[in-house]
């Protein structure tokens, strides 16, 4: 059983200019995209805290953002996975307060924004690369 015809003759050199033009176009497009939009660095590179919250009932994202702002947390990134699961990314300057969350959980300002019926997971990251 053969996968390739041993007598095939593909003329790669005939299409070299077209493939080179495509490669140059893609490289220039990539450089322009990085220059204008920048890189979107993940939590591992910027540092901070990620809190994954699961509510017992369906909750809207503006409700979660409003509860965080009412608790004094500004600038938290809230991402909705489905109607009950949310990912809350806190800035590095709040990391000290979140690090203390391993002690009595509900005494912290940011934890008051999460209802007692919610289950959650905490991931804290220190920056691993220079900004």
N, CA, C and O of each residue as an XYZ file, in Angstrom:
524
protein
N       0.841     -1.172      0.000
C       0.000      0.000      0.000
C       0.895      1.247      0.000
O       1.783      1.377      0.842
N       0.657      2.151     -0.938
C       1.456      3.357     -1.068
C       0.619      4.578     -0.713
O      -0.538      4.696     -1.116
N       1.221      5.475      0.043
C       0.549      6.731      0.339
C       0.877      7.786     -0.712
O       0.036      8.620     -1.048
N       2.096      7.745     -1.226
C       2.537      8.715     -2.213
C       2.995      7.983     -3.463
O       3.578      6.901     -3.394
N       2.723      8.585     -4.584
C       3.147      8.016     -5.844
C       4.657      8.220     -5.984
O       5.115      9.363     -5.972
N       5.430      7.167     -6.115
C       6.879      7.332     -6.214
C       7.318      8.022     -7.505
O       8.456      8.484     -7.595
N       6.452      8.101     -8.490
C       6.796      8.728     -9.764
C       6.249     10.155     -9.869
O       6.254     10.735    -10.955
N       5.780     10.725     -8.762
C       5.209     12.074     -8.835
C       6.318     13.106     -9.021
O       7.451     12.916     -8.579
N       5.967     14.181     -9.675
C       6.917     15.242     -9.935
C       6.208     16.573     -9.679
O       5.490     17.082    -10.540
N       6.420     17.126     -8.490
C       5.791     18.390     -8.124
C       6.816     19.497     -8.324
O       7.937     19.425     -7.820
N       6.414     20.519     -9.065
C       7.317     21.627     -9.360
C       7.130     22.717     -8.301
O       6.342     23.646     -8.481
N       7.869     22.587     -7.191
C       7.775     23.557     -6.102
C       8.371     24.902     -6.486
O       7.892     25.939     -6.027
N       9.371     24.906     -7.293
C      10.045     26.143     -7.666
C       9.145     27.045     -8.514
O       9.368     28.254     -8.567
N       8.158     26.493     -9.162
C       7.262     27.288     -9.983
C       6.368     28.193     -9.126
O       5.999     29.283     -9.563
N       6.023     27.759     -7.934
C       5.124     28.523     -7.068
C       5.867     29.242     -5.945
O       5.238     29.714     -4.997
N       7.188     29.332     -6.035
C       7.969     29.921     -4.953
C       7.662     31.395     -4.750
O       7.638     31.863     -3.611
N       7.428     32.137     -5.825
C       7.150     33.572     -5.683
C       5.798     33.811     -5.011
O       5.661     34.722     -4.194
N       4.832     33.019     -5.344
C       3.502     33.155     -4.739
C       3.569     32.824     -3.250
O       3.032     33.566     -2.428
N       4.220     31.723     -2.900
C       4.307     31.347     -1.489
C       5.161     32.334     -0.707
O       4.878     32.591      0.464
N       6.189     32.887     -1.319
C       7.014     33.897     -0.651
C       6.192     35.167     -0.416
O       6.301     35.779      0.647
N       5.380     35.567     -1.381
C       4.537     36.754     -1.230
C       3.515     36.551     -0.110
O       3.264     37.470      0.670
N       2.935     35.382     -0.026
C       1.978     35.082      1.046
C       2.675     35.133      2.404
O       2.129     35.692      3.355
N       3.858     34.565      2.504
C       4.595     34.557      3.767
C       4.955     35.977      4.205
O       4.812     36.311      5.381
N       5.422     36.818      3.276
C       5.773     38.196      3.603
C       4.533     38.971      4.023
O       4.585     39.740      4.984
N       3.423     38.785      3.326
C       2.165     39.442      3.678
C       1.726     39.072      5.090
O       1.309     39.942      5.854
N       1.814     37.799      5.443
C       1.422     37.361      6.786
C       2.356     37.911      7.860
O       1.899     38.273      8.944
N       3.649     37.979      7.579
C       4.593     38.531      8.555
C       4.344     40.019      8.788
O       4.342     40.472      9.932
N       4.134     40.777      7.725
C       3.866     42.210      7.866
C       2.545     42.430      8.603
O       2.443     43.312      9.455
N       1.542     41.630      8.274
C       0.261     41.725      8.979
C       0.399     41.424     10.458
O      -0.242     42.080     11.280
N       1.209     40.459     10.813
C       1.430     40.121     12.223
C       2.149     41.247     12.955
O       1.788     41.578     14.084
N       3.144     41.829     12.337
C       3.877     42.940     12.962
C       2.961     44.136     13.170
O       3.017     44.780     14.218
N       2.120     44.441     12.190
C       1.179     45.553     12.325
C       0.171     45.274     13.435
O      -0.142     46.170     14.218
N      -0.339     44.051     13.518
C      -1.317     43.708     14.556
C      -0.711     43.826     15.950
O      -1.362     44.342     16.859
N       0.502     43.366     16.131
C       1.160     43.463     17.441
C       1.468     44.917     17.777
O       1.346     45.319     18.934
N       1.867     45.714     16.782
C       2.198     47.119     17.020
C       0.964     47.935     17.391
O       1.055     48.840     18.220
N      -0.179     47.634     16.799
C      -1.376     48.433     17.059
C      -2.166     47.934     18.256
O      -2.631     48.740     19.062
N      -2.327     46.639     18.390
C      -3.143     46.086     19.473
C      -2.338     45.635     20.667
O      -2.875     45.549     21.772
N      -1.078     45.346     20.482
C      -0.245     44.867     21.572
C      -0.543     43.416     21.899
O      -1.367     42.764     21.257
N       0.150     42.931     22.917
C      -0.049     41.559     23.355
C      -1.017     41.542     24.533
O      -0.952     42.410     25.404
N      -1.892     40.582     24.563
C      -2.813     40.408     25.670
C      -2.210     39.355     26.605
O      -2.427     38.156     26.430
N      -1.454     39.823     27.595
C      -0.754     38.904     28.484
C      -1.720     38.281     29.482
O      -2.620     38.948     29.993
N      -1.528     37.024     29.745
C      -2.394     36.285     30.655
C      -2.005     36.553     32.102
O      -1.023     37.244     32.376
N      -2.771     36.009     33.006
C      -2.567     36.187     34.433
C      -1.192     35.694     34.873
O      -0.616     36.238     35.815
N      -0.667     34.688     34.216
C       0.636     34.142     34.576
C       1.757     35.159     34.377
O       2.754     35.118     35.098
N       1.616     36.061     33.425
C       2.662     37.031     33.122
C       2.458     38.366     33.820
O       3.431     39.070     34.091
N       1.216     38.729     34.118
C       0.953     40.033     34.721
C       0.827     39.953     36.226
O       0.985     40.969     36.903
N       0.548     38.784     36.773
C       0.319     38.639     38.207
C      -1.111     38.980     38.539
O      -1.833     39.527     37.706
N      -1.520     38.668     39.728
C      -2.891     38.941     40.144
C      -3.542     37.699     40.686
O      -2.871     36.730     41.041
N      -4.844     37.735     40.746
C      -5.601     36.645     41.336
C      -6.782     36.288     40.458
O      -7.448     37.168     39.913
N      -7.038     35.009     40.322
C      -8.186     34.513     39.579
C      -9.095     33.780     40.541
O      -8.665     32.851     41.224
N     -10.353     34.195     40.599
C     -11.343     33.542     41.456
C     -12.410     32.968     40.550
O     -13.041     33.699     39.787
N     -12.618     31.663     40.629
C     -13.682     31.017     39.862
C     -14.850     30.778     40.803
O     -14.708     30.116     41.831
N     -16.018     31.328     40.439
C     -17.182     31.298     41.305
C     -18.298     30.523     40.621
O     -18.571     30.732     39.439
N     -18.944     29.624     41.367
C     -20.114     28.905     40.888
C     -21.285     29.240     41.795
O     -21.259     28.932     42.987
N     -22.305     29.865     41.241
C     -23.501     30.225     41.998
C     -24.487     29.074     41.998
O     -24.475     28.235     41.098
N     -25.333     29.038     43.000
C     -26.353     28.003     43.093
C     -27.492     28.217     42.116
O     -28.120     27.258     41.668
N     -27.762     29.475     41.784
C     -28.827     29.789     40.835
C     -28.259     30.680     39.732
O     -27.130     31.160     39.835
N     -29.037     30.896     38.690
C     -28.602     31.689     37.554
C     -28.422     33.152     37.964
O     -29.287     33.737     38.616
N     -27.279     33.736     37.568
C     -26.950     35.118     37.904
C     -26.455     35.804     36.637
O     -25.753     35.198     35.828
N     -26.823     37.071     36.470
C     -26.362     37.845     35.327
C     -25.001     38.481     35.628
O     -24.691     38.769     36.784
N     -24.201     38.697     34.598
C     -22.865     39.263     34.773
C     -22.889     40.676     35.367
O     -22.062     40.968     36.230
N     -23.791     41.562     34.949
C     -23.819     42.888     35.578
C     -24.105     42.842     37.083
O     -23.680     43.731     37.821
N     -24.807     41.830     37.530
C     -25.065     41.668     38.964
C     -23.769     41.372     39.704
O     -23.532     41.912     40.785
N     -22.928     40.517     39.129
C     -21.643     40.175     39.746
C     -20.724     41.397     39.755
O     -20.079     41.683     40.764
N     -20.665     42.118     38.629
C     -19.825     43.315     38.554
C     -20.320     44.359     39.555
O     -19.511     45.000     40.225
N     -21.642     44.535     39.662
C     -22.202     45.488     40.608
C     -21.905     45.119     42.047
O     -21.632     45.996     42.867
N     -21.952     43.837     42.365
C     -21.644     43.397     43.728
C     -20.175     43.637     44.064
O     -19.847     44.015     45.188
N     -19.298     43.420     43.098
C     -17.876     43.683     43.328
C     -17.620     45.172     43.522
O     -16.862     45.561     44.411
N     -18.245     46.004     42.702
C     -18.067     47.447     42.840
C     -18.658     47.961     44.142
O     -18.103     48.871     44.757
N     -19.785     47.386     44.572
C     -20.383     47.775     45.849
C     -19.473     47.400     47.016
O     -19.488     48.062     48.054
N     -18.679     46.335     46.847
C     -17.738     45.926     47.888
C     -16.433     46.719     47.813
O     -15.532     46.507     48.625
N     -16.327     47.634     46.841
C     -15.138     48.468     46.738
C     -14.082     47.926     45.800
O     -12.965     48.445     45.783
N     -14.386     46.916     45.029
C     -13.433     46.335     44.078
C     -13.662     46.996     42.726
O     -14.698     46.779     42.098
N     -12.715     47.793     42.277
C     -12.808     48.470     40.981
C     -11.842     47.812     40.002
O     -10.722     47.455     40.369
N     -12.274     47.657     38.775
C     -11.391     47.138     37.742
C     -11.268     45.630     37.697
O     -10.340     45.117     37.071
N     -12.165     44.900     38.334
C     -12.121     43.436     38.261
C     -12.669     43.000     36.900
O     -13.689     43.515     36.442
N     -11.992     42.059     36.266
C     -12.453     41.510     34.998
C     -13.333     40.298     35.280
O     -12.863     39.310     35.843
N     -14.594     40.364     34.897
C     -15.536     39.274     35.141
C     -15.854     38.622     33.810
O     -16.295     39.281     32.869
N     -15.623     37.303     33.743
C     -15.906     36.543     32.531
C     -16.943     35.489     32.860
O     -16.808     34.759     33.842
N     -17.966     35.409     32.048
C     -19.057     34.459     32.284
C     -18.822     33.194     31.466
O     -18.594     33.254     30.258
N     -18.882     32.033     32.151
C     -18.758     30.756     31.449
C     -20.124     30.220     31.055
O     -20.326     29.811     29.912
N     -21.046     30.219     31.976
C     -22.443     29.885     31.700
C     -23.296     30.648     32.707
O     -22.816     31.619     33.292
N     -24.533     30.244     32.928
C     -25.433     31.045     33.757
C     -25.054     31.045     35.236
O     -25.505     31.919     35.977
N     -24.236     30.087     35.686
C     -23.880     30.032     37.104
C     -22.375     30.099     37.362
O     -21.976     30.254     38.515
N     -21.534     29.990     36.352
C     -20.080     29.964     36.532
C     -19.435     31.245     36.006
O     -19.676     31.661     34.873
N     -18.607     31.860     36.859
C     -17.919     33.094     36.508
C     -16.454     32.989     36.884
O     -16.083     32.290     37.827
N     -15.627     33.700     36.125
C     -14.216     33.848     36.446
C     -13.991     35.325     36.748
O     -14.312     36.186     35.930
N     -13.433     35.617     37.937
C     -13.182     36.988     38.352
C     -11.677     37.160     38.463
O     -11.025     36.483     39.258
N     -11.121     38.074     37.659
C      -9.678     38.328     37.657
C      -9.427     39.655     38.361
O      -9.921     40.704     37.947
N      -8.650     39.582     39.432
C      -8.348     40.763     40.231
C      -6.945     41.252     39.911
O      -6.054     40.460     39.606
N      -6.759     42.554     39.983
C      -5.475     43.180     39.669
C      -4.422     42.804     40.713
O      -4.772     42.420     41.830
N      -3.150     42.909     40.365
C      -2.080     42.557     41.309
C      -2.090     43.374     42.595
O      -1.650     42.879     43.633
N      -2.583     44.617     42.555
C      -2.579     45.425     43.770
C      -3.569     44.912     44.811
O      -3.470     45.273     45.984
N      -4.513     44.081     44.402
C      -5.428     43.462     45.355
C      -4.925     42.100     45.821
O      -5.571     41.444     46.639
N      -3.780     41.676     45.307
C      -3.272     40.335     45.603
C      -2.972     40.149     47.087
O      -3.171     39.059     47.623
N      -2.497     41.195     47.754
C      -2.193     41.066     49.184
C      -3.451     40.770     49.979
O      -3.446     39.941     50.889
N      -4.526     41.455     49.626
C      -5.787     41.225     50.331
C      -6.335     39.834     50.044
O      -6.885     39.181     50.931
N      -6.183     39.382     48.803
C      -6.687     38.061     48.436
C      -5.832     36.974     49.060
O      -6.342     35.903     49.389
N      -4.534     37.231     49.231
C      -3.659     36.236     49.851
C      -4.090     35.968     51.278
O      -3.912     34.858     51.780
N      -4.646     36.951     51.930
C      -5.124     36.774     53.297
C      -6.459     36.037     53.341
O      -6.990     35.777     54.421
N      -6.997     35.702     52.185
C      -8.304     35.049     52.127
C      -8.267     33.607     52.608
O      -9.321     33.002     52.802
N      -7.110     33.053     52.800
C      -7.044     31.682     53.302
C      -7.418     31.622     54.778
O      -7.728     30.549     55.296
N      -7.391     32.760     55.455
C      -7.855     32.832     56.830
C      -9.371     32.988     56.791
O      -9.963     32.656     55.764
N     -10.029     33.459     57.816
C     -11.494     33.494     57.800
C     -12.046     34.102     56.514
O     -11.886     35.296     56.262
N     -12.692     33.274     55.712
C     -13.042     33.616     54.342
C     -13.981     34.808     54.214
O     -13.750     35.665     53.361
N     -14.997     34.894     55.001
C     -16.027     35.905     54.792
C     -15.681     37.253     55.420
O     -16.468     38.192     55.300
N     -14.546     37.380     56.077
C     -14.208     38.645     56.703
C     -13.556     39.616     55.727
O     -13.374     40.783     56.075
N     -13.205     39.194     54.544
C     -12.524     40.050     53.590
C     -13.530     40.834     52.758
O     -14.620     40.350     52.452
N     -13.144     42.051     52.401
C     -14.022     42.957     51.663
C     -14.466     42.352     50.338
O     -15.644     42.436     49.993
N     -13.540     41.738     49.580
C     -13.896     41.216     48.262
C     -14.742     39.960     48.363
O     -15.497     39.637     47.446
N     -14.615     39.246     49.489
C     -15.415     38.023     49.642
C     -16.870     38.343     49.960
O     -17.745     37.514     49.707
N     -17.150     39.522     50.506
C     -18.537     39.876     50.791
C     -19.350     40.035     49.521
O     -20.579     39.981     49.564
N     -18.684     40.231     48.393
C     -19.386     40.368     47.116
C     -19.852     39.024     46.583
O     -20.703     38.981     45.694
N     -19.315     37.923     47.107
C     -19.702     36.583     46.671
C     -20.656     36.004     47.709
O     -20.284     35.899     48.878
N     -21.874     35.624     47.323
C     -22.825     35.114     48.311
C     -22.359     33.812     48.945
O     -21.548     33.086     48.370
N     -22.870     33.525     50.122
C     -22.470     32.318     50.850
C     -22.866     31.039     50.113
O     -22.247     29.995     50.316
N     -23.878     31.106     49.272
C     -24.324     29.911     48.559
C     -23.411     29.539     47.408
O     -23.540     28.450     46.849
N     -22.484     30.426     47.039
C     -21.599     30.177     45.902
C     -20.399     29.356     46.343
O     -19.876     29.537     47.443
N     -19.972     28.455     45.477
C     -18.719     27.740     45.690
C     -17.672     28.403     44.807
O     -18.006     28.927     43.744
N     -16.409     28.390     45.229
C     -15.414     29.112     44.480
C     -14.053     28.465     44.623
O     -13.807     27.669     45.530
N     -13.169     28.832     43.697
C     -11.791     28.334     43.656
C     -10.887     29.537     43.456
O     -11.189     30.417     42.650
N      -9.784     29.580     44.182
C      -8.877     30.728     44.157
C      -7.534     30.313     43.573
O      -6.972     29.294     43.976
N      -7.013     31.092     42.626
C      -5.696     30.853     42.035
C      -4.934     32.163     42.073
O      -5.374     33.154     41.491
N      -3.803     32.178     42.746
C      -3.002     33.396     42.840
C      -1.721     33.204     42.040
O      -1.044     32.184     42.169
N      -1.395     34.187     41.216
C      -0.190     34.096     40.393
C       0.685     35.311     40.602
O       0.211     36.447     40.636
N       1.952     35.053     40.739
C       2.948     36.130     40.749
C       3.442     36.285     39.317
O       3.453     35.311     38.565
N       3.846     37.473     38.929
C       4.339     37.645     37.554
C       5.561     36.776     37.297
O       6.447     36.672     38.145
N       5.605     36.148     36.115
C       6.729     35.290     35.780
C       7.620     35.913     34.718
O       8.679     35.369     34.405
N       7.208     37.040     34.160
C       8.024     37.697     33.138
C       7.965     39.203     33.367
O       7.006     39.719     33.941
N       8.982     39.884     32.920
C       9.007     41.337     33.055
C       7.971     41.951     32.141
O       7.681     41.419     31.069
N       7.418     43.063     32.562
C       6.393     43.711     31.744
C       6.997     44.509     30.643
O       6.275     45.122     29.857
